[in-house]
Amino acid sequence: MGQGGETRSRAQPEPGPAQRVTLRCHNGSWLIDSVVPTSPTIVPASDRVADLRPDERVGAWFDVVDRSGRTLYRRRLDDPHYFVIDEHVGERTVARGARPSEPRLSVLAPVPAGGGRLEVYVASPPEGEPGPSTGPARLVAIVQLNSGLDDPHER
């Protein structure tokens, strides 16, 4: 019980250290644009951290890995190579796929106690017409996560 008689739920997440990492894809290579520490923040809940089956290794996601190599946190991301635009044609709305000229990602990663790293995985876009990525994702960026950022760019 806290002060004044209120109770605190164990499921209630606590604010903690986090970093906002922004990446962009230029000519097929992912570049780290910025790594910005945030004030203590509550990050969204982690997705399932178990090993991914082959059919789950598509699209985009990021992992937060501790210094021992254990995955602590995972978040699936929207496909940075594909989005849907609603076009109004007369009185109808038609959805069509589009591909951004320079895909971008922005992630909010919790910083593990003792530090760790952020690993970003992205599948390549399909050839030809715009469509969701269907091939296997590959590791495109690694960023060190710690409270003192000397040089956060490892890759």
Steps between C-alpha positions, in 0.01 A plus 500: 500500500623847416454823690144608565370141485514453120613168361732455205437219254800280417387504135536879488814573295755735651667778302858413412788609280437481127649621174323622186686363195422626149620319187452553126560281199710665228580304184429171679718570807356587839665801665466616860376860497481560874519340843338716767473405869155576642392596847368200696230355276245219502558308177229285336480141621736254336376259236571128551877452540519125424707392200330594175375227270612534136155631398532774765838626374340734243412868523679720752567494874760594756650315793663635814777261602691507829879473525478121535315472165156427646203666323307698762255697285354475148265726304357433156504802269290605203660410167719804421499414127123503450194699599143536380353822364125563482409676175161654447366420153160659455297379792717193562812462708764276344797370697825455313845398611792739485871490569674789681793659316719473812364257762543604864464340840479656843510275805482558873727243664524434873856505633577186703667535839871460429456596133446295190427547132216566261481269197274607211377244245333591170397294196583634154212634292365281220608572144253667264169635621475632857400233747577385851842348562482122486864387508700418810605796713867572554688685771540857367626696803648457846501786750660486844257584780647649813462802721824667388502527122854555375451347156168314468559399137647153483382429147 
